[in-house]
Amino acid sequence: MGRDTAVKRAAAAALLWLLLAVPAGAAGPSIDVRVQKLSDAAEIRTLLHDYGRLLDARDLTAFSALFARDGEWVGGIGTAKGPEAIGAMMRKAFGNVPVGSNRANFHLLSNEIIAIDGDTATAWSRWTFVAADAAGRPTMAMAGHYDDRLVREGGRWRFARRVATTDIGAPPPPAAPAR
């Protein structure tokens, strides 16, 4: 299923829920405002999922395009600003692991919470990094969460800043030298 089709289906499902859940004549934002927010939320949810799908497929050119012109990625492998620098950092971190090999790995993404305010938004979500063990079996290697700031740029939602925090599985920080 294509990205635009997935966004349209998610928006249609959300609209149906909205129409069934909001009593006729209820006070609040207009139907147009509510539909726009639902459409935006569906597109943002697809952006969050495309992040993992494109990274796992090692399509780092398309992956980099998910970030705004001055977008930033912050996490355990480093910090980079701008799509080109983010793509280069991810190539260094993930580019040497072939897709489909017994050394393959992938991300599971879940629990999205999205708050939209016009052409900006915030999101929080969970991630789990699954990697093959020595026998080729899937192992949950790390887990954490993302804190996102998003912006509508050129009519599409993009990451303005994505902070990847490892909650489980990260090596402990180095101990401070004794003095």
Z-matrix of the N, CA and C atoms (Angstrom, degrees):
N
C 1 1.439
C 2 1.523 1 107.35
N 3 1.326 2 117.60 1 133.15
C 4 1.450 3 122.31 2 -179.92
C 5 1.512 4 111.92 3 -72.77
N 6 1.333 5 115.71 4 161.21
C 7 1.462 6 122.16 5 -178.52
C 8 1.521 7 111.42 6 -58.51
N 9 1.343 8 118.16 7 -48.27
C 10 1.464 9 120.89 8 -178.39
C 11 1.522 10 111.36 9 -63.40
N 12 1.329 11 117.84 10 -38.51
C 13 1.459 12 121.33 11 177.89
C 14 1.519 13 110.54 12 -64.13
N 15 1.333 14 117.54 13 -41.88
C 16 1.467 15 121.28 14 178.81
C 17 1.522 16 110.93 15 -63.03
N 18 1.329 17 117.39 16 -41.86
C 19 1.463 18 121.08 17 178.81
C 20 1.525 19 110.01 18 -64.20
N 21 1.348 20 117.43 19 -44.49
C 22 1.464 21 120.92 20 -179.59
C 23 1.524 22 111.37 21 -63.55
N 24 1.329 23 117.54 22 -41.24
C 25 1.473 24 120.11 23 179.23
C 26 1.518 25 111.28 24 -65.98
N 27 1.343 26 116.68 25 -41.68
C 28 1.468 27 119.91 26 179.01
C 29 1.526 28 110.40 27 -64.91
N 30 1.328 29 117.17 28 -40.65
C 31 1.462 30 120.61 29 179.43
C 32 1.527 31 110.51 30 -66.25
N 33 1.327 32 117.60 31 -40.45
C 34 1.466 33 120.90 32 179.12
C 35 1.527 34 110.76 33 -64.49
N 36 1.314 35 117.44 34 -42.22
C 37 1.468 36 120.64 35 178.70
C 38 1.523 37 110.50 36 -64.25
N 39 1.332 38 116.25 37 -41.60
C 40 1.466 39 120.07 38 179.37
C 41 1.525 40 110.61 39 -66.00
N 42 1.327 41 116.94 40 -39.11
C 43 1.465 42 120.40 41 178.83
C 44 1.527 43 110.47 42 -63.92
N 45 1.310 44 117.21 43 -42.78
C 46 1.459 45 120.48 44 178.31
C 47 1.529 46 110.00 45 -60.54
N 48 1.329 47 116.71 46 -44.70
C 49 1.462 48 120.38 47 177.51
C 50 1.523 49 110.14 48 -59.89
N 51 1.330 50 116.36 49 -44.05
C 52 1.461 51 120.84 50 -179.25
C 53 1.520 52 111.36 51 -60.99
N 54 1.313 53 116.58 52 -44.83
C 55 1.455 54 120.39 53 -178.83
C 56 1.526 55 111.93 54 -64.72
N 57 1.324 56 116.86 55 -33.93
C 58 1.458 57 120.87 56 179.53
C 59 1.527 58 112.22 57 -81.40
N 60 1.325 59 117.23 58 -29.20
C 61 1.463 60 121.21 59 -172.99
C 62 1.522 61 113.45 60 -88.95
N 63 1.325 62 119.56 61 -24.84
C 64 1.456 63 121.92 62 -176.52
C 65 1.523 64 109.23 63 -99.41
N 66 1.331 65 117.04 64 118.64
C 67 1.464 66 119.49 65 -179.63
C 68 1.528 67 111.47 66 -61.11
N 69 1.322 68 116.62 67 146.62
C 70 1.463 69 121.16 68 177.70
C 71 1.525 70 108.59 69 -59.36
N 72 1.315 71 115.61 70 137.00
C 73 1.459 72 121.38 71 178.38
C 74 1.511 73 114.52 72 78.56
N 75 1.336 74 118.77 73 5.18
C 76 1.459 75 120.97 74 -179.59
C 77 1.526 76 109.75 75 -66.63
N 78 1.324 77 115.59 76 142.10
C 79 1.467 78 120.73 77 177.57
C 80 1.521 79 109.01 78 -72.52
N 81 1.304 80 116.10 79 156.04
C 82 1.460 81 120.55 80 178.33
C 83 1.508 82 109.89 81 138.64
N 84 1.299 83 115.76 82 -169.29
C 85 1.459 84 119.59 83 -178.58
C 86 1.528 85 111.61 84 -61.13
N 87 1.308 86 115.23 85 153.47
C 88 1.463 87 120.18 86 179.40
C 89 1.519 88 110.29 87 -63.87
N 90 1.311 89 115.45 88 161.75
C 91 1.462 90 120.27 89 178.46
C 92 1.524 91 110.51 90 -60.10
N 93 1.345 92 117.63 91 -36.88
C 94 1.463 93 120.66 92 178.99
C 95 1.529 94 110.98 93 -62.49
N 96 1.323 95 117.25 94 -42.38
C 97 1.472 96 121.39 95 179.33
C 98 1.519 97 109.45 96 -65.43
N 99 1.334 98 116.72 97 -43.64
C 100 1.463 99 119.64 98 -179.32
C 101 1.526 100 111.21 99 -65.99
N 102 1.331 101 117.77 100 -40.58
C 103 1.462 102 120.32 101 178.72
C 104 1.530 103 110.21 102 -64.29
N 105 1.332 104 117.44 103 -41.11
C 106 1.468 105 120.08 104 178.78
C 107 1.525 106 110.83 105 -61.57
N 108 1.335 107 116.83 106 -43.87
C 109 1.468 108 119.38 107 178.67
C 110 1.520 109 111.49 108 -63.44
N 111 1.339 110 117.53 109 -40.27
C 112 1.462 111 120.53 110 177.82
C 113 1.525 112 111.03 111 -64.83
N 114 1.320 113 116.32 112 -41.86
C 115 1.461 114 120.67 113 178.10
C 116 1.528 115 110.51 114 -63.69
N 117 1.336 116 116.50 115 -43.66
C 118 1.465 117 120.81 116 177.60
C 119 1.530 118 110.70 117 -61.69
N 120 1.335 119 116.74 118 -44.69
C 121 1.463 120 120.23 119 -179.89
C 122 1.526 121 111.08 120 -62.04
N 123 1.333 122 117.44 121 -39.56
C 124 1.466 123 120.71 122 178.45
C 125 1.528 124 110.30 123 -64.84
N 126 1.333 125 117.20 124 -42.05
C 127 1.457 126 119.46 125 178.90
C 128 1.529 127 111.28 126 -66.40
N 129 1.333 128 116.99 127 -39.55
C 130 1.471 129 120.23 128 178.60
C 131 1.530 130 110.05 129 -65.46
N 132 1.324 131 117.26 130 -43.02
C 133 1.472 132 120.55 131 178.26
C 134 1.531 133 110.21 132 -59.34
N 135 1.322 134 116.96 133 -40.89
C 136 1.464 135 120.78 134 176.94
C 137 1.528 136 110.38 135 -65.03
N 138 1.328 137 117.60 136 -40.40
C 139 1.473 138 121.20 137 175.65
C 140 1.529 139 110.69 138 -57.66
N 141 1.331 140 117.07 139 -46.16
C 142 1.463 141 120.98 140 179.81
C 143 1.531 142 110.75 141 -60.29
N 144 1.321 143 117.25 142 -41.39
C 145 1.465 144 121.03 143 -179.63
C 146 1.526 145 111.64 144 -74.60
N 147 1.346 146 117.08 145 -37.01
C 148 1.467 147 119.87 146 176.85
C 149 1.530 148 111.11 147 -60.65
N 150 1.310 149 116.53 148 -34.65
C 151 1.462 150 121.62 149 177.88
C 152 1.537 151 110.03 150 -53.07
N 153 1.318 152 116.87 151 -54.01
C 154 1.463 153 120.57 152 -179.67
C 155 1.519 154 112.33 153 -68.47
N 156 1.332 155 117.06 154 -42.31
C 157 1.465 156 120.91 155 -178.34
C 158 1.527 157 111.09 156 -61.97
N 159 1.325 158 117.64 157 -46.30
C 160 1.466 159 120.53 158 -177.73
C 161 1.528 160 111.77 159 -72.27
N 162 1.327 161 117.09 160 -37.35
C 163 1.464 162 119.74 161 176.82
C 164 1.527 163 109.96 162 -63.98
N 165 1.314 164 117.13 163 -44.82
C 166 1.461 165 121.07 164 -179.46
C 167 1.524 166 112.38 165 -65.43
N 168 1.334 167 116.77 166 -32.35
C 169 1.465 168 121.22 167 178.13
C 170 1.530 169 111.20 168 -81.39
N 171 1.315 170 116.84 169 -4.23
C 172 1.476 171 124.40 170 -177.19
C 173 1.533 172 111.44 171 60.10
N 174 1.333 173 116.30 172 28.87
C 175 1.464 174 121.22 173 173.08
C 176 1.529 175 106.57 174 -88.71
N 177 1.322 176 114.39 175 74.33
C 178 1.455 177 119.83 176 -170.81
C 179 1.529 178 112.99 177 -76.12
N 180 1.320 179 117.91 178 -15.46
C 181 1.465 180 120.26 179 173.36
C 182 1.526 181 109.05 180 -70.99
N 183 1.341 182 117.01 181 -51.09
C 184 1.469 183 120.56 182 177.32
C 185 1.527 184 110.39 183 -65.56
N 186 1.328 185 117.53 184 -38.32
C 187 1.462 186 122.45 185 177.80
C 188 1.525 187 110.24 186 -56.92
N 189 1.330 188 117.00 187 -48.04
C 190 1.468 189 121.42 188 -178.06
C 191 1.519 190 111.89 189 -61.66
N 192 1.332 191 116.90 190 -31.37
C 193 1.462 192 121.36 191 -178.95
C 194 1.530 193 112.16 192 -70.33
N 195 1.326 194 118.38 193 -8.06
C 196 1.459 195 121.64 194 176.74
C 197 1.528 196 111.50 195 -75.41
N 198 1.329 197 117.22 196 -11.35
C 199 1.457 198 122.40 197 -177.00
C 200 1.524 199 110.75 198 -100.84
N 201 1.328 200 116.21 199 144.49
C 202 1.462 201 121.90 200 176.51
C 203 1.528 202 109.52 201 -64.07
N 204 1.326 203 115.41 202 165.54
C 205 1.475 204 120.64 203 -178.82
C 206 1.526 205 112.28 204 -50.32
N 207 1.330 206 116.90 205 -39.88
C 208 1.460 207 120.39 206 178.79
C 209 1.534 208 110.84 207 -112.72
N 210 1.337 209 115.42 208 26.12
C 211 1.462 210 120.76 209 -179.53
C 212 1.515 211 111.95 210 -62.83
N 213 1.314 212 115.17 211 154.65
C 214 1.470 213 121.11 212 -175.97
C 215 1.522 214 110.04 213 -131.59
N 216 1.326 215 115.76 214 141.88
C 217 1.467 216 122.77 215 173.22
C 218 1.518 217 107.05 216 -118.82
N 219 1.330 218 116.81 217 130.37
C 220 1.464 219 122.93 218 -179.19
C 221 1.523 220 107.69 219 -130.15
N 222 1.327 221 117.43 220 128.46
C 223 1.456 222 120.35 221 178.22
C 224 1.513 223 112.03 222 -174.49
N 225 1.314 224 115.27 223 -169.56
C 226 1.460 225 121.92 224 -175.01
C 227 1.515 226 115.06 225 -63.18
N 228 1.326 227 118.02 226 -23.70
C 229 1.470 228 119.25 227 -179.95
C 230 1.521 229 112.24 228 -92.03
N 231 1.333 230 116.80 229 -4.08
C 232 1.458 231 119.64 230 177.88
C 233 1.505 232 112.25 231 139.25
N 234 1.321 233 114.72 232 -168.83
C 235 1.451 234 123.31 233 179.19
C 236 1.519 235 107.82 234 -133.03
N 237 1.312 236 116.63 235 137.92
C 238 1.464 237 120.67 236 177.10
C 239 1.516 238 108.29 237 -145.19
N 240 1.334 239 114.99 238 150.15
C 241 1.461 240 120.86 239 -179.56
C 242 1.521 241 109.12 240 -127.09
N 243 1.334 242 114.77 241 130.58
C 244 1.452 243 122.12 242 -179.03
C 245 1.515 244 110.74 243 93.57
N 246 1.336 245 116.82 244 144.56
C 247 1.465 246 120.70 245 -175.81
C 248 1.531 247 113.85 246 -55.03
N 249 1.322 248 118.16 247 -41.24
C 250 1.461 249 120.37 248 -177.34
C 251 1.536 250 111.33 249 -64.84
N 252 1.323 251 116.65 250 -45.83
C 253 1.467 252 120.46 251 179.92
C 254 1.528 253 111.41 252 -67.59
N 255 1.319 254 117.09 253 -37.23
C 256 1.472 255 120.84 254 178.07
C 257 1.527 256 109.32 255 -64.49
N 258 1.331 257 117.43 256 -44.31
C 259 1.467 258 121.10 257 177.97
C 260 1.512 259 111.64 258 -60.61
N 261 1.326 260 117.25 259 -42.38
C 262 1.473 261 121.20 260 179.58
C 263 1.525 262 110.74 261 -63.40
N 264 1.330 263 117.16 262 -42.01
C 265 1.462 264 120.42 263 179.31
C 266 1.528 265 110.82 264 -63.91
N 267 1.337 266 116.97 265 -41.56
C 268 1.464 267 120.35 266 179.78
C 269 1.528 268 111.48 267 -69.80
N 270 1.340 269 117.62 268 -34.87
C 271 1.476 270 119.58 269 176.01
C 272 1.522 271 109.60 270 -61.15
N 273 1.316 272 116.22 271 -41.69
C 274 1.468 273 120.52 272 179.79
C 275 1.530 274 110.60 273 -64.96
N 276 1.324 275 116.96 274 -39.92
C 277 1.468 276 120.80 275 -176.44
C 278 1.524 277 113.28 276 -79.07
N 279 1.350 278 118.12 277 -40.17
C 280 1.458 279 121.09 278 -170.35
C 281 1.521 280 114.60 279 -120.75
N 282 1.304 281 118.23 280 -12.39
C 283 1.455 282 120.97 281 -171.75
C 284 1.509 283 115.52 282 -66.46
N 285 1.336 284 117.92 283 -19.72
C 286 1.465 285 119.79 284 -177.22
C 287 1.529 286 113.50 285 -90.48
N 288 1.321 287 117.78 286 -1.12
C 289 1.468 288 120.59 287 178.95
C 290 1.519 289 107.88 288 -100.60
N 291 1.329 290 118.03 289 111.15
C 292 1.466 291 119.92 290 -176.82
C 293 1.521 292 112.54 291 -67.15
N 294 1.318 293 115.27 292 139.00
C 295 1.460 294 121.55 293 176.28
C 296 1.523 295 107.89 294 -68.75
N 297 1.338 296 116.96 295 136.45
C 298 1.453 297 120.87 296 176.08
C 299 1.523 298 114.32 297 84.79
N 300 1.316 299 118.06 298 -1.35
C 301 1.466 300 119.29 299 178.13
C 302 1.522 301 109.03 300 -85.64
N 303 1.323 302 116.18 301 172.88
C 304 1.470 303 117.46 302 176.48
C 305 1.527 304 110.21 303 -74.12
N 306 1.322 305 117.29 304 -2.59
C 307 1.461 306 121.87 305 174.27
C 308 1.526 307 110.53 306 -99.93
N 309 1.322 308 117.73 307 7.65
C 310 1.462 309 121.42 308 -176.84
C 311 1.527 310 110.62 309 -64.28
N 312 1.305 311 114.69 310 160.13
C 313 1.450 312 121.21 311 176.38
C 314 1.521 313 107.96 312 -146.51
N 315 1.339 314 116.18 313 163.80
C 316 1.459 315 119.18 314 178.83
C 317 1.513 316 109.77 315 -158.02
N 318 1.325 317 113.83 316 166.67
C 319 1.455 318 122.40 317 -179.10
C 320 1.522 319 110.46 318 -107.71
N 321 1.323 320 116.60 319 140.22
C 322 1.455 321 123.35 320 168.20
C 323 1.524 322 106.13 321 -107.38
N 324 1.322 323 117.56 322 128.14
C 325 1.460 324 122.15 323 -175.95
C 326 1.522 325 109.05 324 -119.65
N 327 1.342 326 116.57 325 138.64
C 328 1.460 327 118.92 326 -175.90
C 329 1.525 328 111.69 327 -159.62
N 330 1.338 329 114.13 328 177.57
C 331 1.466 330 125.31 329 169.76
C 332 1.526 331 114.00 330 57.77
N 333 1.332 332 117.01 331 43.61
C 334 1.453 333 120.51 332 -177.73
C 335 1.527 334 111.65 333 -68.74
N 336 1.311 335 115.12 334 134.34
C 337 1.463 336 122.81 335 170.73
C 338 1.525 337 105.07 336 -123.34
N 339 1.318 338 117.01 337 121.44
C 340 1.460 339 121.98 338 -173.19
C 341 1.522 340 108.98 339 -125.08
N 342 1.336 341 116.34 340 131.91
C 343 1.466 342 122.46 341 175.46
C 344 1.529 343 107.46 342 -125.09
N 345 1.327 344 116.10 343 123.31
C 346 1.468 345 121.85 344 -174.61
C 347 1.524 346 109.32 345 -111.17
N 348 1.336 347 114.53 346 136.91
C 349 1.459 348 121.26 347 176.63
C 350 1.528 349 107.85 348 -137.96
N 351 1.329 350 116.19 349 86.15
C 352 1.463 351 120.35 350 -178.82
C 353 1.519 352 111.32 351 68.28
N 354 1.337 353 115.52 352 -119.89
C 355 1.466 354 121.08 353 -178.87
C 356 1.523 355 113.19 354 -96.65
N 357 1.324 356 116.78 355 14.30
C 358 1.461 357 121.16 356 174.12
C 359 1.522 358 107.96 357 -129.67
N 360 1.313 359 115.33 358 160.14
C 361 1.461 360 120.20 359 179.78
C 362 1.529 361 108.89 360 -157.72
N 363 1.305 362 115.15 361 164.49
C 364 1.458 363 121.67 362 170.13
C 365 1.522 364 107.28 363 -125.54
N 366 1.309 365 114.89 364 155.04
C 367 1.468 366 119.79 365 176.68
C 368 1.517 367 108.77 366 -147.06
N 369 1.311 368 114.50 367 152.75
C 370 1.461 369 122.75 368 173.88
C 371 1.518 370 105.39 369 -134.37
N 372 1.326 371 116.00 370 137.29
C 373 1.469 372 119.29 371 178.32
C 374 1.518 373 109.68 372 -154.20
N 375 1.321 374 115.11 373 164.19
C 376 1.462 375 122.18 374 178.19
C 377 1.518 376 109.84 375 -100.42
N 378 1.330 377 115.56 376 151.84
C 379 1.459 378 121.49 377 172.21
C 380 1.522 379 109.22 378 -135.54
N 381 1.328 380 114.58 379 149.55
C 382 1.460 381 122.68 380 172.61
C 383 1.520 382 106.30 381 -131.43
N 384 1.306 383 116.62 382 130.92
C 385 1.463 384 122.14 383 -179.87
C 386 1.522 385 107.68 384 -102.17
N 387 1.336 386 115.69 385 117.46
C 388 1.459 387 122.69 386 -178.09
C 389 1.521 388 108.02 387 -106.21
N 390 1.323 389 116.21 388 129.58
C 391 1.470 390 121.34 389 179.43
C 392 1.520 391 108.69 390 -132.62
N 393 1.315 392 115.72 391 158.33
C 394 1.469 393 120.69 392 177.98
C 395 1.524 394 109.47 393 -79.48
N 396 1.333 395 115.98 394 138.65
C 397 1.459 396 119.29 395 173.56
C 398 1.536 397 108.79 396 -82.85
N 399 1.312 398 117.25 397 -173.90
C 400 1.469 399 121.33 398 -176.81
C 401 1.528 400 112.65 399 -58.87
N 402 1.332 401 116.66 400 -28.62
C 403 1.466 402 120.54 401 179.65
C 404 1.529 403 112.18 402 -91.16
N 405 1.323 404 117.19 403 2.40
C 406 1.457 405 120.57 404 179.49
C 407 1.515 406 114.56 405 86.56
N 408 1.341 407 117.32 406 7.37
C 409 1.468 408 121.46 407 179.38
C 410 1.524 409 109.92 408 -85.27
N 411 1.330 410 117.66 409 145.82
C 412 1.467 411 119.94 410 178.94
C 413 1.524 412 111.02 411 -68.69
N 414 1.320 413 114.54 412 136.08
C 415 1.455 414 122.04 413 178.59
C 416 1.520 415 108.43 414 -133.88
N 417 1.304 416 116.72 415 132.71
C 418 1.461 417 119.01 416 175.21
C 419 1.519 418 107.43 417 -75.12
N 420 1.318 419 115.64 418 105.42
C 421 1.453 420 121.58 419 -173.29
C 422 1.521 421 112.76 420 -83.87
N 423 1.321 422 116.97 421 -39.16
C 424 1.462 423 121.55 422 -178.55
C 425 1.519 424 108.63 423 -151.85
N 426 1.320 425 115.31 424 160.34
C 427 1.464 426 120.81 425 175.18
C 428 1.517 427 108.24 426 -147.41
N 429 1.313 428 115.04 427 152.38
C 430 1.455 429 118.80 428 179.89
C 431 1.512 430 111.31 429 -171.24
N 432 1.323 431 114.48 430 -153.82
C 433 1.461 432 119.52 431 -179.75
C 434 1.526 433 110.31 432 -145.42
N 435 1.322 434 114.41 433 159.97
C 436 1.464 435 122.55 434 175.74
C 437 1.523 436 108.99 435 -112.12
N 438 1.322 437 115.97 436 138.60
C 439 1.457 438 123.35 437 168.38
C 440 1.517 439 105.77 438 -114.30
N 441 1.323 440 116.91 439 119.58
C 442 1.460 441 121.38 440 -173.70
C 443 1.514 442 112.45 441 -120.24
N 444 1.332 443 113.76 442 142.58
C 445 1.461 444 122.14 443 162.05
C 446 1.516 445 104.90 444 -112.99
N 447 1.326 446 116.45 445 132.57
C 448 1.460 447 121.51 446 -175.99
C 449 1.519 448 109.53 447 -123.64
N 450 1.328 449 114.77 448 155.51
C 451 1.457 450 120.66 449 179.37
C 452 1.524 451 108.75 450 -142.49
N 453 1.339 452 114.95 451 144.68
C 454 1.456 453 119.22 452 173.99
C 455 1.532 454 105.89 453 -85.63
N 456 1.326 455 115.80 454 118.50
C 457 1.460 456 121.78 455 -177.03
C 458 1.521 457 108.17 456 -130.95
N 459 1.313 458 117.22 457 123.68
C 460 1.461 459 120.13 458 -177.71
C 461 1.518 460 112.49 459 61.20
N 462 1.340 461 116.73 460 30.91
C 463 1.461 462 121.12 461 178.92
C 464 1.518 463 115.04 462 81.85
N 465 1.329 464 118.32 463 0.77
C 466 1.482 465 121.91 464 -179.64
C 467 1.523 466 109.59 465 -125.02
N 468 1.315 467 115.79 466 148.86
C 469 1.460 468 119.97 467 175.77
C 470 1.519 469 109.26 468 -76.66
N 471 1.333 470 115.59 469 137.14
C 472 1.471 471 123.29 470 -179.91
C 473 1.529 472 108.41 471 -136.98
N 474 1.328 473 114.99 472 159.45
C 475 1.459 474 120.29 473 173.14
C 476 1.531 475 109.16 474 -76.36
N 477 1.329 476 116.67 475 122.80
C 478 1.459 477 120.79 476 171.28
C 479 1.532 478 108.40 477 -86.69
N 480 1.328 479 115.70 478 -36.93
C 481 1.471 480 120.95 479 177.43
C 482 1.518 481 107.52 480 -157.11
N 483 1.320 482 116.09 481 127.41
C 484 1.466 483 121.38 482 176.86
C 485 1.517 484 107.01 483 -123.39
N 486 1.332 485 115.87 484 121.50
C 487 1.455 486 121.94 485 176.97
C 488 1.520 487 107.62 486 -110.11
N 489 1.327 488 116.29 487 118.47
C 490 1.461 489 122.87 488 179.35
C 491 1.526 490 107.93 489 -100.17
N 492 1.315 491 116.37 490 115.21
C 493 1.457 492 121.96 491 -179.79
C 494 1.519 493 108.90 492 -109.10
N 495 1.319 494 116.91 493 128.31
C 496 1.462 495 121.41 494 176.13
C 497 1.522 496 108.37 495 -89.24
N 498 1.325 497 116.65 496 120.75
C 499 1.458 498 122.30 497 179.79
C 500 1.526 499 112.05 498 -96.11
N 501 1.335 500 117.57 499 -32.76
C 502 1.460 501 122.67 500 -178.59
C 503 1.522 502 108.21 501 -136.09
N 504 1.324 503 116.28 502 133.87
C 505 1.454 504 120.00 503 172.94
C 506 1.506 505 115.46 504 100.43
N 507 1.305 506 117.66 505 -8.40
C 508 1.461 507 118.91 506 179.21
C 509 1.516 508 109.55 507 -76.57
N 510 1.308 509 117.32 508 142.94
C 511 1.456 510 117.91 509 174.69
C 512 1.522 511 109.41 510 -65.00
N 513 1.326 512 117.18 511 148.18
C 514 1.456 513 118.55 512 179.65
C 515 1.526 514 110.45 513 -65.92
N 516 1.327 515 116.78 514 151.39
C 517 1.463 516 117.98 515 178.36
C 518 1.519 517 110.48 516 -65.22
N 519 1.331 518 117.16 517 153.14
C 520 1.459 519 119.06 518 179.85
C 521 1.525 520 110.89 519 -62.09
N 522 1.306 521 115.32 520 143.26
C 523 1.461 522 120.45 521 179.31
C 524 1.533 523 109.21 522 -69.77
N 525 1.317 524 114.90 523 145.93
C 526 1.468 525 119.17 524 177.12
C 527 1.527 526 108.18 525 -68.76
N 528 1.326 527 116.90 526 142.61
C 529 1.459 528 118.94 527 178.53
C 530 1.529 529 111.36 528 -63.50
N 531 1.323 530 116.49 529 141.91
C 532 1.458 531 121.22 530 178.08
C 533 1.520 532 109.21 531 -69.53
N 534 1.278 533 115.83 532 143.76
C 535 1.483 534 119.79 533 179.31
C 536 1.479 535 110.15 534 -120.54
